[in-house]
Amino acid sequence: MTYSATATPAKPSASDRRSLYAALAGTFFLRAGGGVMGILTGLFLAAKNGEMGLHHPHHISATLAGLLIASFYLTELGGSFVAGGLIDRHGPRRYMVIGPLFGAAAMIITSLLHLTPQSPTLQFVLFLGLLLSTRLLEGAAAATTNPASLAYIAVYTSNDARLRSRISGYFELATLIGATAGFVFGGRLWDWFGQTAFLLNAGIYLLSALIFLSAHSVKVVPGSHAEKHDLRQYWKLVTSPRLRDLIPAWLAVAAILGVLFNHSTFQLSSARPAGLHEFGERHVVVFPDQTLSHAFSGSQVGIAFGIYAVAFGVGILLWTLILPRMRKSTAMLISSLGVIAASGVIGLINHTGPIQEPSTTRLTLIPLMFVLVMVESGFTPAALVYLSDLSELHPENRGMVMGLYSFLLGFGQLGGTLLAGPFADWQGVDGLLLFMALMALLSIGGVILLRRDEQVTHEGLTASTRRASAAAN
């Protein structure tokens, strides 16, 4: 099966554009709900540990908490493959709506979980099992909605390259701002409402579902070249030259995002983990010669993330204007070089003396860092446009192609989180910056290989567009 937005390959109408913006708005609230869920889960586990005490049998170790939180990626990674095939059979809109419902169910279950110091072991096991299920549901929400939204966007922009570049950039922007808003808002919700905040977050997911529901349906019609959706077909897609060379580059960039979201908070925070001094010789490694190492309060870390998000968002907006005028691989190369340059500048900032002391060098480097973050923000919208173009050459497998976005993003973040840990233990913030620079070099290598096939992809896309136009006439 394949699907189309209209009976002819006409450019999107005003009504179609409203549907596109509904897809973006729904994505924003879905990501906001995910951000709220992410911070609430950590606060919830910490609060339970505070109730139990360090030596209580039901105390949740950092390792166990990490496994619970990381379980999100299991269903996001595996589910993106399943969702891609379903989207190609039934169209994307229904799965755009189903995804937030998974998230709302996860929130409702978590709001009902109960555990006290007097709870028996069986209740503790049930508590962990249900909490694990909520993380798996949360991953299913992302795995279902992300490829569906991207396939939906790819359909509606199939005959307007400029609109496709702009909407792909807006999608990344909605994802970034939504997740950032969720992190900030989630902490406030916890302070105000405690565990009830999970139930309120279910409302954010339901709002996302309602917005997706307002978008137009995409017709599902028989495709003469429809193929069976199985692992062999996925393998055929990912090993094709046009995708094979993109995958290592995108995994490397996703690994960088994993470092930013999963490691930098601890490295920047001055808060010593509660009870850590009681674990024998284990201790928090502080690097006194590094300006940024464990130097900020929680609110200051939040401000730092906000500044980074603003720079990244402004950069994406600018890239949406530039992308239609240049090769996508060129944009990816420039962005990867931006990561290396930004890492170097942050490294210099990290050695400008104690953060409490004013530094002219630091004040000079911060604006430069802001600009370089804008430069590095162009990779994902460029890669999204490239994937959307590839989906035009595989219209019967559009959902599968766009499903790779969720898979590569999740797998890369998981891998980056795991691999960057030893770098952070070794050299703190400097170690993370070195890891990010190495990932950027890997990305550059993949993009250089990608450029060989980019012209072939462009020629195939041009021929496909001409055939569609001829058929319409």
Phi, psi and omega in degrees: 000148170228177184212156182216156181278328181220168181288335179237161183278038179291158177292155184302137176281177178299322179294320178296321179295324176298323177294322177298316181290331174295321177297321179291317180295319177298321177297320179301311182288328175297314180291325176297316177299321178294321177295317177299316179300318182299312182284326179295323181298314178297317179294322180296314179295320178296321179295319178296320177297323178296324178290322185282321188092154188298325187259009178288143180302335182265012177295134182264115181289164178297324179296315179295318178298319179298319178296319179298314182292319182288343180299340174310319186289337182299309180282332177294318182288307181292322183292332181296327177291312181297315182297322180301316178295319179295321179298320180291335178277320191243356185090160189276335194298316183297328180279337170297325181279321183295321183306307179299332178294324173300315179298318179297319178298320179298320181293318182296317179298315183295323181296340183263352183293142184219132179207130179232166178302338181268358183294139177290165182300323180299320179293325177296317178296318178296320178302312180296319180297317179291322178295321176299319180297325180292323177292323178293321176296321179297318176296323177296325178299313179292318182295328182279313189280321184300305179295328179295314179297318181292321176295321178299314179296319181298321179296310187286347179246016188295340182239022181215092185298322181294317178296321180298316179297318182293315182291324177297320176295319179296325178298314178297322180294316178298321178295313183293308183293321179299312180295319179297314178299322179296318179298314182291313184290327181298319178298320178296316180301320180295317179298325184276320192236352181063221185296336177299341179301329177299318180295321178295325178293332175301325177297325178295318177296318180295324175298319176301315180298319180296320179294315177300324181295333181284347179285154179294150173286151175253125184294140175255121182232153180298140177248133184292340181246023182299138183240158179290136181267100177215182184296327179295321179292320176299316180298322178298321180291310187288339179266359175292144185306323186292332178261326185302321183280338178283327189301309181297325179294316182288324176299320181295317179293320177297325177298322177298318177297324177297322177296315183297318186272334188248347181241323190295328181301313180294320183293328181274332188287139178272352183287127177277126180307132184301130174081357185296330181292348183271357182265067175058236184267003179291143179202164176283123180279118178248134181256099188297339180272000181254119184302321188269349186289116177049048188247356190234150172284171180301316180294324178292323175297319178299319177297319179298317177296322179297317178297316179298317181295321178297313179299316180296318181293316177299321178298317179298317178301317179292321180296327179298333177279332185272324189305318181297346186257005183214164176293140182296324180293328177295317177298320179295321179296313180300318181295319180295321175296326177297324177298315180296315181295317180296320178298320179295318180293317177297325176299320177294318177300325183290355180229046180248021178092174182307140184296335181286340182266134179296147182216120178296321179300316180297317180296331178283323184283330184299313176299323177297319177300318179303314180295318182291327174296322175299321180295316184288348184285353187279350187294307187294317176296324178295318179293323178296317177298318180298316178297318179298320177297318178297325180296336177291332178276347177228061186298333179285346180237031185300317180296323179294316180297313182287337176295337177297335178302307181296319183297310183293322179296313181292314182295320179295317179295320178297312180296318179297321179297318181288317186284332183282341182307308179299327177296319180292320177297326183285310187222023174057227181298319177302320179296318178295320179295321177296317179299317180297320178295320178296320177295323178295322176297320176298320178298317179299317178300316179295320182291323177300318176294323181298325184299334180295325185260353184295320180295321177298318178298317180297317180295320178295321179294319179298316179296321179296319179295319178296319179296319179295321179293319179296320179295324181291329181272000000 
